[in-house]
Each structure stands twice: as structure tokens, then as C-alpha cells.
């Protein structure tokens, strides 16, 4: 996985607020980059994998640490 760091709820909320500030300032690329640093909840990662494929998640740089913790290493390959 690209990012295996865990984040507390407060860290997630702070990061999301920073992303919102970037979007409000017109920096959509910065918004997307910061949002991808927030771990996707496992159920969202699973749906994204089914909908868009594992390559979308990996190449997009999404933080999949929570999904990996729940589903185990190699879950994207299954």
C-alpha cells in the first residue's frame, strides 16, 4: 500500500478542513491531493475497487490503510 499511516478522528477532520480550504481557494488539485491522504473507510474502498478497479485506487494514491487493516494484505488482488 502507498500509505499505511493511521489517523485519529481529529486528524482526519483537520485534514478534511484543510482540503475544504484549498477547494474554497480554487485549488481543486490540492483539494484532491489532501483528500486522498485521508484513509478511505473500508466499505468505500471495497465499493471503489468493485466500481473503478484496483488500479484506480493504487494509481490515484488513495490511503487504503484502514481497508488493508480490515481486509488484510493483498485484498486488492482478490
QUIURUR-V769368 format. One record per residue. N is the residue number from 1. RES is the residue in one letter. PHI is phi in whole degrees, 0 to 359 (none if undefined). Layout:
n res phi
N RES PHI
N RES PHI
//
This chain:
n res phi
1 X none
2 X 281
3 X 221
4 X 249
5 X 288
6 X 263
7 X 233
8 X 286
9 X 301
10 X 299
11 X 295
12 X 298
13 X 295
14 X 299
15 X 294
16 X 296
17 X 296
18 X 297
19 X 296
20 X 298
21 X 300
22 X 297
23 X 296
24 X 296
25 X 275
26 X 89
27 X 262
28 X 293
29 X 294
30 X 296
31 X 303
32 X 297
33 X 299
34 X 290
35 X 296
36 X 291
37 X 281
38 X 280
39 X 302
40 X 290
41 X 301
42 X 308
43 X 294
44 X 289
45 X 297
46 X 296
47 X 295
48 X 298
49 X 297
50 X 291
51 X 279
52 X 247
53 X 97
54 X 297
55 X 300
56 X 303
57 X 291
58 X 290
59 X 292
60 X 282
61 X 74
62 X 293
63 X 278
64 X 251
65 X 299
66 X 288
67 X 293
68 X 296
69 X 296
70 X 278
71 X 263
72 X 93
73 X 300
74 X 81
75 X 297
76 X 290
77 X 277
78 X 268
//
